[in-house]
Amino acid sequence: MSEPDWVLLERVAVGKGSDADRAAVEQWIGSDPDRRRLFDQIARIAAATRHLGAASHFDAAASLTRARKRFNRRTGWRVSDRWPLAAIAAGLVVAISLGLAIGTRSRRREAPRVFLTARGQRATLRLDDGTQVVLAPASRLTVDGRSATLDGEAFFTVVHDPRTPFVVHAGRVVATDKGTRFDVRAYPEDSTVRVAVDEGQVAVTAVLAANTPAIALAGGDAATVTPSGEAAVDRGVENIGAWTTGRLELHNTPAREAVRALARWYDVDLRLGDSTLAAVPLTASFRDEPVDEVLHIVAVTLGARVRWSGRTVILVRRSKEH
């Protein structure tokens, strides 16, 4: 009987394994009751550490690895043909003790950092791990170690750490970095979340879509995910992250979405005064043009006129204007 693949067992036990990982574990266990007991004990360690009061910071897989190594050093026990239940139970105690100690330290960690941009404003950030983030207008980013929560849009250039992936939570989507540059757009008023990869790889998971495998994206891929978890993937996407250089690109963007982007970009209250304009596609590229010129171009492209009402700009069809 071969020695367990601890990394694989721990990954599956803490719920981070892929379908292939879970299948490999089940194949390894087979009908062997001792292997089943070993895996069940590892799963109990993971469950115990999740309830230590530090669930938001505690890395169960890392703790299990440390516990295993620490236990082997102290006892000299090595895996052979069978795993004594007493030894497994002792390992459980070590892991829980480690979890309590790590959990106590985690509670003394610095609070998550929050970054905000107003409409018409962009910001470039460098996180503690060296990761660079460009935050789009009207966005909020909360960073806690290697985990970030985004409301808005941001372009990430991640410093890769194979031991601790960089994870972005955006709406009902989780994007996990595998060493890459990628863009995430998830404004609260938008109906979808979009993840686009400029370089490297990203795994995209829809939180509410149970048993749905992660979507693997490579450079030039973009996934658009609906609230129900349905995803559409485009290949060969260009100019990903062009907005970070000060250029706003709109490609066949429905007017209802385009006006929201323009309002954030130019800090102007822009609205459609005619519902029949909502689905009209807009393709345009803007860079440093005055807002009046931008509004004129948008209006001509949509076959509309610009009407001012105080600080609010309303676009109405020409035929509706009197």
Secondary structure, 3 states (H helix, E strand, C coil): CCCCCHHHHHHHHCCCCCHHHHHHHHHHHCCCHHHHHHHHHHHHHHHHHHCCCCCCCCCHHHHHHHHHHHHHHHHCCCCCCCCCHHHHHHHHHHHHHHHHHHHHHHHCCCCCEEEECCCCCCEEEECCCCCEEEECCCCEEEEECCEEEEEEEEEEECCCCCCCCCEEEECCEEEEECCCEEEEEECCCCCCEEEEEEECEEEEEECCCCCCCCEEEECCCEEEECCCCCEEEECCCCCCCHHHHCCEEEEEEEHHHHHHHHHHHHCCEEEECCHHHCCCEEEEEECCCCHHHHHHHHHHHHCEEEEEECCEEEEEEHHHCC
